[in-house]
Amino acid sequence: MSFPPIRPELAGIEPYGAPQLPADVAPVQLNVNENPYGPSDECVADIAASAAEAARTLNRYPDREFVALRTALASYLSRDVPGEITPDRVWAANGSNEVMLQLLQAFGGPGRTALSFAPTYSMYPEYARDTMTTWVAGRREDDFSLDLDRARAMVEEVRPDVVLLPSPNNPTGTALPPEAVTVLCEAVGGSAGSGGGIVVVDEAYGEFRRSGVPSALELLPAHRNLVVTRTMSKAFAAAGLRLGYLAADPAICDAIRVVRLPYHLSAVTQATALAALRHAPELLGNVDQLRAQRDKTVAWLRDQGLEVAESDANFCLFGTFGDRHAVWQGLLDRGVLIRETGPDGWLRVSIGTPTEMAAFEDALVAVMKEL
């Protein structure tokens, strides 16, 4: 027997992760959908003071229910809905990755099934694998939208316990219309045994959606089996904080408590997140600029004769290339790092500062001349 005695289905698998390269190799890093604008000195000072205050209590365990943080997150989310989201409908963890893992620990598992529609976020099948949940992937249309009749039929056939729907979708940037969420919540509600299943709408990039595109948060009162997840890693310019959260029926939050690790959010994490939320207007202040830059980048890429997926996120999926790796490498050789992900022939670029996007455009023009 080989060592270590890892689970057979994990043997030989490379861990997930986008390339991380030093700045001298790739001065322009546009591959992991970060907000390129960091916090102000005032925000940094507040975070530092809050973390220092939390450090005085590190001999004690943190509030395992993180009541103050859930209250602040509920207040923030309530800005996106006509009514109010209460703290008992909010849960948080170390990044939306842990939120998703906890959902599959609670609602997936052996003998249960998770369903999504490809192309979609590449971590979803890994969450399913790690929780021993059967993974099934349907297909999106050529424009990366969902055919609702086909999606409903697949739910009726597969009878999933969990449906994962990123909106905007990663890696395509495609947002779901509200009717898609409603159709799938209703279909899944009667699909998986007597209790039905849950539908998770992953809004990691929700703050970047275009004007007039609603959030699935508005549908929470209508669908008890709906979960909407968010993160502070993207629009909030807090990728290094590692704080993801969700809004759902209180019973779903209670179910997650069964599988969460004790005291999973540290005192420092809670204090830092609360400080960041106090500076929400500032941290989100560049979202409009990034939206405008995204739309400008989409138009520019199309002017180059490229195909570009409609995007409501802070990135663009573009193509198609006969040898996308050669394009990716050519950009990297010119100091620009983007992501080689999604369907064959496509590449994804995060939206950076105007200077970074100009460098990307210059590099891509040079690379395409060599194709």
N, C-alpha and C positions, 0 to 999 in steps of 0.2 A: 504494500500500500504506500502511495506517495505521501510525502509530508509537506505541509500540514494536512490533517484529515478534514479538509474543507468539504462542504456539501457538494456532491457531484455536479449539480447544475451550475455551480459557481466556479468550477475549476477552469483555469485558463482565461477567465474574463478580465479584460482591462477595466480599471475603475473609470467611472464617468468623469469628464472634465474637459472644458474647452482649453486650447493651448494657452499657457501662461508664459510669455516671453519677456525678457528684460527690456527696458525702455531704449537701450542703445541698439537693440536688434529691431524693435518695432516701436518707434517713437509715437506713431499714430495707432492707438489700440481701439478698434471698433468691432470687437467680436463677442462681447458678453452683455450687450444691451444695458450698460451702466448709464446713469445720468452723469454727463461730463462736468457738471458744475457742482463743486463742493460747497460745504456749509460756510457761512460767514464767520468771522472772528467772534462775533457776539454769540452765535449758536454754539461754536466750539467751546467757548468759555462756560456757557450754561451746562453743556454736556459734561465738561470736565468737573465742574463744581458738583453736579448731581452724582457723578460716579464717585467723587471723593467722599460725599456724604454717605453713599451706599457702602463704601469701603469701611466706614466706622462700624458697620453692623455685620461684617463678614463672619464673625464668630457665630452668628445665628443663621438658621435657614431663612430663605426669602419667603414672602407670602406665596404659598403654592397656588392660590386662586387668583393672584395678581389683580386684585379688585380695582385698584386705582388705574392700572393700565387698561383693563377691559372697559372701564368707564370712559376713559379718554378716547379709546378706539371707537366705541359706540357713538360718542359725540361726533367724531370725525366722519364716520360712515353715514350718520344721519343727515349730513349735508347733501348726500346723493339721492335721497329718497323724499317723497312727499310727507311721510309720517316720521316716526322716531324708531331707531334701533336701540333697544335696551341692552345693558351690559350682560344680562343672562343669555343673550343671543350671540355673544361674541366669545371666541376662543383664540388663543395665540400660541405660537411655538417658535423654535429656532429656525426661522426661515419658512417660506411656504412649502419647502421640501418636507420638513418635519410635519407640518400640518397635513399634507397629503399622505404621508406615511401613517400618521395616526388615524386618518380616516379609513385607510385600507386595513389597518390593524383591527379597527372596531367593526367595520362593515364588510370587509373582504375575508380572506383566509381560505384554508383548505375546503374544497367543495363549493366555493363561491367564485363569481366571475366579475371581472372589470372590463368595461367596453369603452373604446374611444374610436375616433375616425381619423385615419392617417391621410396626409402627414400631420403629425402632432408632436407635442413635447416628448423628447426622447427619454426623459426620466420616468414617464408613466409606466412603461412595461417593467422598469426596474423596481418601482414601488410594488407592483404586482408580484414580481418574482420574489422579492425579499419577504413578502407577507404570505407567500405560497398561495396566491390568488390566481386563478386561471385568467390569462390575458387574451382578449379578442379585439382585433382592430378591423373596423370597416374602412371604407374609402370615401374620401371627399370627391367632389366633382373637379373637372379640369381647372375651374377658377377658384378652387379650394373652398367653395361653399358646401352646404349640406343639402342634399335632396331629402326633404322631410318625409316623403312617402317611403323612400328606401330606408331612411334611418329608423322610422317607426317599425317597418317590417323587420329590420334586423333586431331591434329590441324585442319584438314579439318572438323571434326565432331563438335568440341567445338567452333571453330572460336574465339580464345582468343584475347583479346586486349593487354595483356602482357604475355610473357612467361619468367619464371625465371629459369635460368640454372646455378647453381654453378659449377665452374670448376677451381680447383679441388672441387669435391662435398663434402659437409659436411652433414652427418658424415662419408662418406665412403672413401674419399680421391681420388675418381676416377676423372680423367681428361677427357674432351671431345675432340675428334679429330676434326680438322678444318672442315671436311666435315659435321659433325653433326650441327655445327653452321650455315654453309651455307644452308643446307637443311631446317632448321627451320626458318631462316631469309626469305628464299624464300617462304616457306609455309605460314608463318604468314603475310608476306607482302600483300597477297591477301585474308586474312582470315576474317578480322574484319571490314566489311564495306568498303567503297571506299578508305579510307586512309590506310587500313591495320593496323597491330599491331606492337609492338616493342618486340624485344628479348633482354633480359638483361642477360649477362654472368657475373656472380659474381665471380671475381678472387681475393677474399679475401686472398687466400693462393697461389696466382699466382707465387710469387717469389720462392716458394719451389718446383715448378714442376721440374721433372727430365730433364736432358740434352736432347735436341732434341724434347721436347714437346713444341709446339709454343703457344704463347699467342693469344687470340682472338683479341687483339689490331691490329694485322696484317690484319684483315679482315674488319676493319672500312671503308676503302676507297671503298670496294665492296658492302657494305650493309648500306644504309642510316638509316634503322630501327634498327641497332645494337647499344647496349649500353654495355660498359665494365666497371665494377666497381672494385675498389681497396680499400684498407684500410692501414693506418699506424699502425694498432693495432697488426699485426702479425709479419711479417718478419722485419718490421721497429723497433720493440721493443718499441712501443709507445702506448700500449693499454690504458694507463692512459691519453693520449692526446685527444682521441675521435675525430679522423679526418678520414673521409672516402671521396672518390672522384670518379668521373666517367669520361670517355671519350666517346663522342658521336657527332652526327651531331650538329652544332650550333643551329639549330631549336629546337632540343630536350632540350638543355640547356636553351634556351629562354622560352620554355614552363614551365620549372620547376620554373623559376622566378615568374610565376603567383601564385604559391602555397606556395613558401617559406615564412617563417616568416620574418619580417623586421630585418635586422642586425643579422641574425641567427648565424654568426660566430663572436665571440667576438674578440676584439683587442688582448687579451692575447692569445687566441687560434691561431689566424693568426701568431702572432709573434713567438710562440712556434713551430708551424709547420714549418715555414720558417727556424728557427734555426736547427730543426731536419733534414730538407732536406739538409742543408749545410754540415751535418755530415753523409749523406747517405752512403758513402763507409764504414764508421766505424759501423754504426748501422746495416748494412746488412752484415757485415764482418763475422758473424757466420752462415750465411745461408748454406754455403757448409758443415760446420761441422754438422749442424742439419740435412741436407739431408743424410749425411753419417750415422749418428746415427739412422735416420729413417729406412734406408735400413738394417742396422744391427739389429734393433729391429724386423723388419718384418721377417728376416731370423731366428732370435732366437725364435720368437713365433711359426713359422712353425716347427722348430725343436722340439718344445714341443708337436707337434701333433695337433696344433690349426689351424683353418682356418683364413686367414688374407686377407683383401681386398687389392688390389693393391693401393698404395698411392703415390700421387704427392703433398701431403700436409705435415704439420709438426705434423701429428698424424697418428695413426694406428687404424683401426677398426678390432677387433678380436673376435673370438668365436669358436664354439657356445657352450653355456652352458644351461643345463636344468633349472638352477636357477641362472640367472646372478646376481640377487641382492645379493645372498649369497656370490658370488665371490667379488662383489663390496664391500660389508660390511667386508669381510675377509681382503681385502687389506687395507681398512680404519682402521680396528683394528690394523694393523701393520704400520700405519702412512702414507699410500700412498692413495691419493685421485685421482681417475680417474672419467670418466663420464659414467653413465648408460644411454645410448641414442642409437638411431638407431633401427633397427629391433629387434624383440624378440630374446634373446639369445646372442646378441652381446654387446660388451663393447668397449669404445674408450679411448685410452691413448695418451696424448700429449707427444711430444718429449722434454725431458729436458736435463740437463747436464749428462755427463757420470756417475757421482755419483748418480744422481736421478734415472737414468735408471737402474743402478745396484740394487738400493733399490727396484725398481718396480719388477725386475726379481726375486730377492730373495723372496719378498713377494708373488708373484704369484706362484712360485714353492711350497712354504709352503701351500698356500691356496689349490692348486690343489691336494696336497697329502691328504687333508681332504675331498675332494669331494666324 
